[in-house]
């Protein structure tokens, strides 16, 4: 029997402390040692911030490190625990899934003590960190092959009270978009586990494309705004400037708002994120690579919508997702 997952330090220590979360070794790899930061300032909200759940989304680990520098001075009460990289193996490989076992960490929660390495990470986090907090911010990015605004995403939650609390928390980030996303692929998500325990779980989706200084500043401001809303730090929240605007909008994407490629070929976007489109507007073109005489296929908006996410110009297979449309959320 291998050792149990454990922390190398006591999370209840007053003030700032750092150490590691030890994920035991298994048949597939050696033990992992995930750096953990804790700032414990007594009574107040308790929050877990995680990055690097997916290894090719590095805005989260970077913003998490900025918070670790800033929080010891700024935090006035409560408890904040930060794990910048939940899946160090995937981060090192810059892959969404863990290279050792091919698993997506965000689909194996609550994990298994005797499972493969990805399941052992989920098990350690579920047992040792999640029970210590009321709220979780999991810092993701949409994907390097998408154009996507800085956003906070939540999926529909059956518990109406938790849904309302989660949306309120999501809007407190004051990011350009708060998105309620109807999403079917939810078993094993960190969100789903936290929701089942009545916790507020926020999934920040820090844009797509490359990691740039301007976007990182927006993300950092968003997390700071949320910390102010939780009462963990002082100060006034502000909308970060994005596309020359200081405002945010709350949108909804249904499963039917996700447009898929009608065939394989090179996708050419003809719209930009946050464009407003009317029914019939051209939003992209698909170019067949089989023949230059083959007609390109126009992809048009099926209804008046806001463009939430656009696939970068690249080769796509038939039925791959290419555009996410959205509409203002009316609850
Ligand atoms: Zn992700």
Boltz pocket constraint, residues with backbone or C-beta under 6 A from the ligand:
constraints:
  - pocket:
      binder: B
      contacts: [[A, 53], [A, 54], [A, 57], [A, 140], [A, 141], [A, 142]]
      max_distance: 6.0
